[in-house]
Amino acid sequence: MRSRRSGMWWGTAIEAPDPAALARFYSQLLGWPIGHEEPGTAIVAPAPEGPYFVFQQAEGFRAPVWPPADGEQRPMMHFDFQVGDLDEAVAEAIELGATLASHQPQENVRVLIDPAGHPFCLCFDGDGDS
């Protein structure tokens, strides 16, 4: 983007019924600090320049359904996180409040559901170089 300048924030906004709680979950999962919190909004980022995850209050929030089902709220996006040990990363995410999805489409990927109901993936590459 040509109009983007150094120091401008960039990231992803995620709707949640409790933005502060979801920010705490991802802060602990990723080891990113909560950089800002106010009523209805909380932000986590690995560094002040971002990228950011902005969690925003959503009245009437309906959690997406995984796998997608006709007539239900579809996941509009999801996070993928590469991990070095899939079993260990899944156990840690569950300890922090995630749940393992019943549908697992790939052997080297685990779909989990965050505390607000958003699916996210933990991915193991296996070669250790990425």
Salt bridges, closest charged atoms under 4 A:
GLU38 OE1 - HIS36 NE2 2.53
ASP80 OD1 - HIS78 NE2 3.02
ASP114 OD2 - HIS118 ND1 3.12
